[in-house]
Amino acid sequence: MNKLKLAIVGCGAITQGIHLPVTALSNQVEVTVLVDKFLPRAHELADKYGVPVVADEYREIIGKADAAIVSLPNYLHAPVTIDLLQHEVHVLVEKPMALKTSNCDEMIEAASNTGAVLAVGLVRRFYGSSQFVKQIVENGLLGNILGFDLREGIIFRWAVASDSMFRKEAAGGGVLVDIGPHALDLLLWWLGGYTSVEYYDDAMGGVEADCELHLRLQCGASGVVELSRTRNLRNSWIIRGERGTLEVGTGFNPLIRLKTKNRDVVLAGRVARDGVADKTIQDVFRRQFDDFVDAILSHREPFVPGQEGRRAVELVETCYALRQPSKQPWMFLEGPRHGALESALP
Ligand SMILES: NC(=O)c1ccc[n+]([C@@H]2O[C@H](COP(=O)([O-])OP(=O)(O)OC[C@H]3O[C@@H](n4cnc5c(N)ncnc54)[C@H](O)[C@@H]3O)[C@@H](O)[C@H]2O)c1
C-alpha cells in the first residue's frame, strides 16, 4: 500500500516535541514536507527526521501532500485549513480550531464541499481518563449532575519557538484561548451544553494570564472553571452528582477518585484501554494521529470532527465578548487615598 503523504505546517514546539516523533512511528504515513517561515528550524527538523522537502510557505504543499497537520499560531488555523481543505488536503488542525465560530463554520463547509477530513486537535478526548469520565456520567453512576469545579494552572513553561502565544493579534487571547479549548471541550462533551456564563480575566488590554468562568449548564448543574498561567492550582476536575463525587486530575494519566455515600475509592490512576495504559503524552497524541489517518483511509468522521471542535471556540468567543475585569490584589489594599499620595509628591 502506498503511504499517505503528510505535511506538517509550523515547526515550533508542538511539532518538535510531539508531531514529528509521533508521525515517525506510523507505518501508514510518510512525512514529505515540513513548512515553517523560519527555514533553519524546518531544515534542522527535516535533517533529523529525513523529510525530503522544506518550504517557508504552506501553499508549497499543495500537490505534494495528501494530508497536513496545521500547527501554526492560532490566527492562521482557519485561513490555512480552509485553503488546504479546498485543495482536498485532509487536515488535523491544532487547537483552538479557530478564533471565531464563523471561521469554524467556513472550515466545516470547506471539508464538506470536498470530502476532505477535518479533525481538530483536542487531544484530551483521547485520554483514557476523559473517556472514563464520559462513561461514568452517561451511565448515571453519579446520578444527576449538580455541580463541577475545575482549577487548572501551572506556571507557564511551554518552550515556545515564537512569541505568537503572547501577542493578542496572533493568539487571539491568553490562557482562555490556549488551555480553554481543551478544558471547555471536555466540560461540554461530558456534561452537555451551557445556558449562561460569566467571565472574568486580568487581560487589561493584553492577553490574560488568569481567568475564571462561572457557568450554568443545560443539565441544571453549575460550576466554576479557573485557568492560570501564573499559579500552580489544584489541577483537577471535581464533578458532583446526586449519588457521588468524582475527582479526576487534568493530566493524561491522572489519579481518579470516586466518593459515594459509603465509599471512597481511589482508582489506580491508570486507565487502560485494550489492556494498554498510555505511558507518555506522545502515546495519547499517537491515538489522535492514528484516528486521523484511519478516518482518511476508511472515509469516516474523525473522533473530534469540526462540528465538535467548534463548540469550545463558540464558548471562548462568548466569554471574550462578555469579559469583566477580575479583581486584582491591589484593589483591596488599604493605603493612602489618592489625595494624600499626590500631596506627598514634589
Ligand atoms: N494540542 C496541544 O496540547 C497543543 C500544545 C501546544 C501547542 N498547541 C497548538 O499548536 C500551535 C503551535 O504551537 P507551538 O507551541 O508549536 O508554537 P511555537 O511558537 O513554538 O511555533 C509556531 C511556529 O509557527 C511558525 N510560523 C509562524 N507563522 C508562520 C507562517 N505564516 N508560515 C509558516 N510558519 C509560521 C513559527 O516560525 C514557529 O516555528 C498553537 O496553535 C497551539 O495552540 C497545541
The ligand as an SDF file (V2000), in Angstrom:
LIG
                    3D

 44 48  0  0  0  0  0  0  0  0999 V2000
   -2.6940   20.0920   21.4810 N   0  0  0  0  0  0  0  0  0  0  0  0
   -1.9640   20.6640   22.3960 C   0  0  0  0  0  0  0  0  0  0  0  0
   -1.9940   20.2870   23.5570 O   0  0  0  0  0  0  0  0  0  0  0  0
   -1.0530   21.7900   21.9850 C   0  0  0  0  0  0  0  0  0  0  0  0
    0.1130   22.0360   22.7200 C   0  0  0  0  0  0  0  0  0  0  0  0
    0.9140   23.0850   22.3030 C   0  0  0  0  0  0  0  0  0  0  0  0
    0.5720   23.8700   21.2260 C   0  0  0  0  0  0  0  0  0  0  0  0
   -0.5880   23.6200   20.5640 N   0  0  0  0  0  0  0  0  0  0  0  0
   -1.0070   24.4900   19.4540 C   0  0  0  0  0  0  0  0  0  0  0  0
   -0.0900   24.3610   18.3810 O   0  0  0  0  0  0  0  0  0  0  0  0
    0.0780   25.6020   17.7220 C   0  0  0  0  0  0  0  0  0  0  0  0
    1.5610   25.9190   17.6760 C   0  0  0  0  0  0  0  0  0  0  0  0
    2.0480   26.0000   18.9900 O   0  0  0  0  0  0  0  0  0  0  0  0
    3.6130   25.9320   19.3050 P   0  0  0  0  0  0  0  0  0  0  0  0
    3.7200   25.8150   20.7710 O   0  0  0  0  0  0  0  0  0  0  0  0
    4.2850   24.9440   18.4350 O   0  0  0  0  0  0  0  0  0  0  0  0
    4.0470   27.4120   18.8740 O   0  0  0  0  0  0  0  0  0  0  0  0
    5.5130   27.9140   18.5060 P   0  0  0  0  0  0  0  0  0  0  0  0
    5.5120   29.3870   18.7280 O   0  0  0  0  0  0  0  0  0  0  0  0
    6.5290   27.1090   19.2250 O   0  0  0  0  0  0  0  0  0  0  0  0
    5.6450   27.5770   16.9410 O   0  0  0  0  0  0  0  0  0  0  0  0
    4.9420   28.2550   15.9440 C   0  0  0  0  0  0  0  0  0  0  0  0
    5.7350   28.0370   14.6550 C   0  0  0  0  0  0  0  0  0  0  0  0
    4.9840   28.5480   13.5580 O   0  0  0  0  0  0  0  0  0  0  0  0
    5.8940   29.2140   12.6700 C   0  0  0  0  0  0  0  0  0  0  0  0
    5.1390   30.1800   11.8710 N   0  0  0  0  0  0  0  0  0  0  0  0
    4.5700   31.3480   12.2550 C   0  0  0  0  0  0  0  0  0  0  0  0
    3.9370   31.9370   11.2180 N   0  0  0  0  0  0  0  0  0  0  0  0
    4.1170   31.1190   10.1510 C   0  0  0  0  0  0  0  0  0  0  0  0
    3.6890   31.1660    8.7890 C   0  0  0  0  0  0  0  0  0  0  0  0
    2.9640   32.1890    8.3230 N   0  0  0  0  0  0  0  0  0  0  0  0
    4.0530   30.1600    7.9620 N   0  0  0  0  0  0  0  0  0  0  0  0
    4.8240   29.1300    8.4270 C   0  0  0  0  0  0  0  0  0  0  0  0
    5.2500   29.0320    9.6870 N   0  0  0  0  0  0  0  0  0  0  0  0
    4.8970   30.0040   10.5450 C   0  0  0  0  0  0  0  0  0  0  0  0
    6.8930   29.8660   13.6200 C   0  0  0  0  0  0  0  0  0  0  0  0
    8.1030   30.2040   12.9420 O   0  0  0  0  0  0  0  0  0  0  0  0
    7.0760   28.7700   14.6670 C   0  0  0  0  0  0  0  0  0  0  0  0
    8.1090   27.8720   14.3110 O   0  0  0  0  0  0  0  0  0  0  0  0
   -0.7370   26.6250   18.5290 C   0  0  0  0  0  0  0  0  0  0  0  0
   -1.9410   26.8670   17.8800 O   0  0  0  0  0  0  0  0  0  0  0  0
   -1.0060   25.9500   19.8430 C   0  0  0  0  0  0  0  0  0  0  0  0
   -2.2560   26.3060   20.4200 O   0  0  0  0  0  0  0  0  0  0  0  0
   -1.3890   22.5880   20.9140 C   0  0  0  0  0  0  0  0  0  0  0  0
  1  2  1  0
  2  3  2  0
  2  4  1  0
  4  5  1  0
  4 44  2  0
  5  6  2  0
  6  7  1  0
  7  8  2  0
  8  9  1  0
  8 44  1  0
  9 10  1  0
  9 42  1  0
 10 11  1  0
 11 12  1  0
 11 40  1  0
 12 13  1  0
 13 14  1  0
 14 15  2  0
 14 16  1  0
 14 17  1  0
 17 18  1  0
 18 19  2  0
 18 20  1  0
 18 21  1  0
 21 22  1  0
 22 23  1  0
 23 24  1  0
 23 38  1  0
 24 25  1  0
 25 26  1  0
 25 36  1  0
 26 27  1  0
 26 35  1  0
 27 28  2  0
 28 29  1  0
 29 30  1  0
 29 35  2  0
 30 31  1  0
 30 32  2  0
 32 33  1  0
 33 34  2  0
 34 35  1  0
 36 37  1  0
 36 38  1  0
 38 39  1  0
 40 41  1  0
 40 42  1  0
 42 43  1  0
M  CHG  2   8   1  16  -1
M  END
$$$$
